[in-house]
Amino acid sequence: MTNFWLKLKLWTKAIVFGLIGLYVIVFLSRNWNVRVAGVLDFVFTDFQNPHVLLLMLFTAVVSVIGWWLLRTVIGTIRQFRDLRERGRAARLEKDVADMKAGKAAPAPAKDVVE
């Protein structure tokens, strides 16, 4: 019975990828000579009446780079917050250890940046 499900899964993937490939071929053939009216202005160059496929390629590349950059910035911000929290926790642990050891009370920490 497991052999049946493996074959079903394999043929389903093959059919889905085949349909996607067929769609891509039809899409490319229908839009191969289609142009956009106007000027496409990039940082280093201008395109007069660019192909739709070129425009879609640039849009996809810029979108992927933008999302990657946004995700990296958000991850970096989270790392800074985590680092600040760990420093605060270490400072509090040290203060508690000093208080238990009988040392003088620590000076209050200033968390406000002036």
N, C-alpha and C positions, 0 to 999 in steps of 0.2 A: 504494500500500500504506500510506503514512503517513496518508492520509485515513481509512482504515479504523480505524487505531489511535486517531486523534483522536476519531472518532465513538464508538468503544467507550469511551474515557475519559470523554467528555461524558455519554453515556447512563448509565454506571456511577455517576458523581457525581450525576446527576439522580435516579436510582432510590434511591441511598443517602440523599440529603437528603430525598426524598419519604417514605421509610420512617421516618426520624427525625421528620419533621414529623407524620406520622400517629400515631406513638407518643406524641408530646407531646400531641396533641389528645385521644387516648384516655385518657392518664394524667390530664390536667386534668379531663376530663369525669367520670371515675370518682372522683376525689378532691375535687371541687368543694365538697361539703357535709360532708366528713369532718372531725371535730373530735378533738382530743386531750383526754382527761380530765385535769383538774388545772390547776395554775396555772403559767404561764410567766413567770418573774420576770426582767425586764431592769433595767438600771441606773436608768432614769428612769420606767418604767411596768411594770404587771403586766397580764397577759392571762389572763382566766378562760376556760378551754376554748377555746384558739385553734384556728384552722383548720390542718390539716396543711400546706397550701400556704404559709401564712404562716411556719410553723415551718421549712419547708425553705428558703424564701427567706432568712430570717435566718441560718440555718446556713451557707448558701452564701456570703453576704456576709461573715460573720465569718471563715469559712475562707479566703476570698481575701485579706482584709485581713491575717489572721494570717500566711499564707505570704509575702505581700509584705513584711511587717515583718520576718519572720525572714530572708528573703533580703537585705534591706537591711542588717540588723545584721551578717550574715556578711560581706557585701561591705565594710562599714566596717572590720571587724576585719582583713580581708585588706589593706586600704589602710594601716592603721596598721602592720602587720607589714612591708609593702613599704617604707613610709617609713622605718622604723627600720633595715631592711637597707641601704637606699640611703645613709642617713646614716653608717652604720658603714663602708660601702665607700668613701665619699668621705673619711672621716677616715683610713682606712688608706692610700688613694692619696696623700693629703697628707703623711702621715708618711713614706711611701716616697720621695716627691719631695724632702722635706726631707733625708732621709738621703743620697740621691744627690747633693744639692747640697753636702753636707759640713757641714751644720748639726749642732748638738748632738743627741744622741739624745732623742727625745720622751719625755715622761713616760708611763708605762703608763696606758691608759684604764681607767676603772672602769665596768664594765658592771653591777655589782651595785648595786641601789638599796637604800639603808639607811634 
